[in-house]
């Protein structure tokens, strides 16, 4: 029976450098794959898009319509659409040369980080970046290459959160006006026991459809980048 069972070599640090290098590459690939969701959320346009879409649903007060799967799926495809030039540059400058064996891992990482840094720096407030640079005791950077990812990523994330909440506030205003008008009318008619949210919901949906709300929201998101 034993002759049919293949042997498994668990000695990762043997005397053959090629095997060690392959093992390290596999470990790095697995590490990157495990961090991929965090990279997608915090280093791309996904954060702003999914928060704004959530604000739209909350403003409409439609509970789970559209469902989370639809919002996240739409946010993902919008993220890929917005980030397509950046991903293409990363693929051309870093991924393809690395897979072809033309450059090493460190150089591939540096090349891949440059387009991502440029994108994040263009949408990061100077105040947010200065917060993390100052806390880390780093000097004022002369160029984007001098900004470490450990400071740029959280600065970009809080900048995206502020921008998303600003857009969300503007989305909430017309819906809030409708709620106030409906509540005032119901109170004036003496219908205090009738929930204003139930009456305002169809008017909000009607307004959102008449102005082509999804088109305007997606257009605003695209123009914001």
C-alpha positions, 0 to 999 in steps of 0.5 A, spaced: 500 500 500 505 504 501 508 504 494 502 507 491 502 513 496 506 519 494 511 522 498 511 529 501 517 533 502 516 538 508 523 540 508 522 547 506 529 549 507 533 544 504 540 545 500 537 547 493 536 554 492 531 553 487 526 550 491 527 555 497 526 560 492 520 557 489 517 556 496 518 563 498 514 565 492 508 561 494 508 564 501 508 571 498 503 569 493 498 566 498 500 572 503 498 577 497 491 573 496 489 573 503 490 581 503 487 582 496 480 584 499 483 589 504 487 591 498 481 592 494 477 596 499 482 601 502 487 602 495 481 603 490 475 607 489 471 601 492 470 605 499 467 611 496 462 607 491 460 602 496 458 607 501 455 612 496 450 607 494 449 605 501 447 612 502 442 612 496 439 606 499 438 608 506 435 615 503 430 611 500 428 607 506 427 601 502 430 596 507 434 591 503 432 593 496 437 593 492 440 587 496 447 587 498 449 583 493 447 588 488 450 594 491 457 590 492 457 587 485 455 594 482 461 597 486 466 592 484 464 593 477 465 600 477 471 600 481 474 595 476 472 600 470 475 606 474 481 603 476 482 600 469 488 604 467 491 603 473 491 596 473 493 596 466 499 600 468 501 595 473 500 589 469 505 592 463 510 595 468 510 590 474 506 583 473 508 581 466 515 583 466 515 579 473 512 573 470 517 573 464 523 573 469 525 580 467 525 583 474 525 580 481 520 581 486 522 587 490 523 591 483 516 588 481 513 591 488 516 597 487 513 598 480 506 596 482 506 601 487 508 607 483 501 607 479 497 605 486 501 611 489 499 616 484 492 614 484 491 614 491 495 621 492 491 624 487 485 623 491 488 624 498 487 630 502 494 633 504 491 634 511 490 627 512 497 625 509 500 630 514 497 626 520 500 620 518 507 622 516 507 627 522 505 621 527 510 616 524 516 622 525 517 622 517 519 628 513 515 632 508 516 628 502 519 631 496 515 626 491 510 621 491 516 615 491 518 618 498 511 617 501 510 610 504 504 605 503 503 605 511 502 612 511 499 613 504 493 607 505 490 610 511 490 617 509 487 615 502 482 611 506 479 617 511 479 622 505 475 617 501 470 616 507 470 624 508 468 625 500 463 619 501 460 622 507 459 629 503 456 626 497 451 622 502 449 628 505 447 631 498 443 625 497 440 625 503 437 632 503 432 631 498 429 625 501 429 629 508 425 634 505 420 629 502 419 626 509 418 633 512 413 635 507 409 628 508 410 629 516 407 636 516 401 634 511 399 628 515 400 632 522 395 638 519 390 632 517 390 629 524 393 623 521 398 622 527 397 615 527 399 613 520 407 612 519 410 618 515 415 613 512 410 609 509 407 615 505 413 618 503 416 612 500 412 612 494 414 619 493 421 618 494 421 612 489 417 616 484 422 622 485 428 618 484 426 614 478 423 621 475 430 624 475 434 618 473 437 617 480 442 611 479 444 615 472 446 621 476 449 617 482 454 613 478 455 619 473 457 623 480 462 618 482 465 617 475 466 624 475 469 625 482 475 621 479 
